[in-house]
């Protein structure tokens, strides 16, 4: 059984939460690890309820999956305990002893940093300053907090043991490839690398153990905050096309552009993608809302997907046609993929 990593292909907000929640129900993984930090919000809609999560893995919808937060992640105690209440996942979530902890002083420092506020458009959650403290070796870690004592484990050991026993493990990456500190549109980026290799490193698994990398693209591109966005649409045009979105963490309006094949090709390369997932197909093709079979998609939607698949030279295995977990087309079996 493999280790699979889910990664955002554009600038975050591609709908990774929805894809992760679908895979939780479809694949029944043994462990799911959520990387990154509280600047990234993942939305899950399941059984008539909606959750907006900043730490708990979107995989929580499967009650049999063990949930983990890795050494490379940064948590905040209040966000962590609130989400445990909202999800009821407190008895099956574990935090690596070395996960970092964001404190109020990090948030204050970020709010007072005019470059981050005005130019970068940071989400101002304190993540960048906590990362800086970590680099300078003065960040407090999960093991330093009494409140976390009952949740602490060695995530790298648990994950490597599970993989060696043949269990299915998913890593839920956050943000998007072009927000990467190394591979993104620097300096308009986040405070960490956001590619598949970085998420494996956060967890503590080596490259040889990665079997599948699923890069998630939305059917159009959005970005919040500063930085270049090729082909950016005027707000009225974005509105006319139905591409207006409000950011999960900050409540800001997202800037929008049409699907960018060249950017997507680069994301496939940077992440060594083995599969591609496309979300929000129903925004481009409303007639396909909540369609669950490839053959029932409109001709236009199918040919749009086939063109992208050919350009990316990577199979589109999962297609999301609505926000509910059940509004999903899963082509993995028919394409001869993986463990389904
Ligand atoms: P920071 O990481 O909060 O400092 O934000 C740096 C830049 O990355 C800003 O432009 C943010 O809007 C963007 N950003 C950070 N996290 C996310 C995310 O999860 N989705 C989309 N944009 C993000």
Boltz pocket constraint, residues with backbone or C-beta under 6 A from the ligand:
constraints:
  - pocket:
      binder: B
      contacts: [[A, 11], [A, 12], [A, 13], [A, 39], [A, 40], [A, 41], [A, 116], [A, 120], [A, 121], [A, 122], [A, 123], [A, 124], [A, 125], [A, 127], [A, 128], [A, 174], [A, 175], [A, 179], [A, 188], [A, 189], [A, 190], [A, 191], [A, 224], [A, 225], [A, 226]]
      max_distance: 6.0
